């Protein structure tokens, strides 16, 4: 039987975790990024579709390619972060379903309608981006998820010739309190939830 995680873990992943804008110069290894993905990949998606595609921008050359597409408010903090993950989703995710969802041999055909495929890819790719944040925090990393970039430009630069579309960005590394905003309020259970 599963048991609740200890409060310290819940603090690290949720309660005291913050969206970081400042970063230490400490690098994040490829081995650690692989660990992050290897946790995040186990989060549930519709029919195990797993449409998310991640580009981990770490080198100066790759950051120079990304920089022109960042909003002015996001440019400096993104270039200072050790990693910027481009969270995308593959509109052709269904081609992998014979392997990823083998107990339903016709699952690939469920997403023949492009509109349904796009909605499914976007929804589940977004979920997987959130799983990536939780996995990174679980492994001692800080995150700064954000919009504020030119999706079409990023798609042309990083996903040209593919069926992948960008969704949002996540800066990843070891955060500082630089430019850290006060904790914003959240909706109460009564405001956001119903029990029927």
HUGIRA-V937073 format. One record per backbone hydrogen bond with DSSP energy under -0.5 kcal/mol. CO is the residue of the C=O (numbers start at 1). NH is the residue of the N-H. Records with the same first field share a line. If there is no record, write none. Layout:
# HUGIRA-V937073
CO: NH, NH
This chain:
# HUGIRA-V937073
6: 9, 10
7: 11
8: 12
9: 13
10: 14, 15
11: 16, 17
18: 20, 143
22: 176
27: 29
29: 33
30: 34
31: 35
32: 36
33: 37
34: 38
35: 39
36: 39, 40
37: 41
39: 42
40: 43
45: 48
46: 49
51: 90
53: 88
54: 56
55: 57, 86
56: 58
57: 84
59: 63
60: 64
61: 65
62: 66
63: 67
64: 68
66: 69
67: 70
69: 150
71: 74, 75
72: 76
74: 78
75: 79
76: 80
77: 81
83: 172
84: 57, 86
85: 87, 170
86: 55, 88
87: 167, 168
88: 53
89: 91, 165
90: 93
92: 95
93: 96
94: 97
96: 99, 100
97: 101
99: 102
101: 104
104: 107
106: 109, 110
107: 110
108: 111
109: 112
112: 114
113: 117
114: 118
115: 119
116: 120
117: 121
118: 122
119: 123
120: 124
121: 125
122: 126
123: 127
124: 128
125: 129
126: 130
127: 131
128: 132
129: 133
130: 134
131: 135
132: 136
133: 137
134: 138
135: 139
136: 139, 141
137: 140
142: 173
143: 20
144: 171
146: 169
148: 71
149: 151
150: 154
151: 155
152: 156
153: 157
154: 158, 159
155: 159
159: 162
163: 91
165: 89
168: 87
169: 146
170: 85
171: 144
172: 83
173: 142, 175
174: 24
176: 22
177: 180
178: 21
179: 181
188: 192
189: 193
194: 196
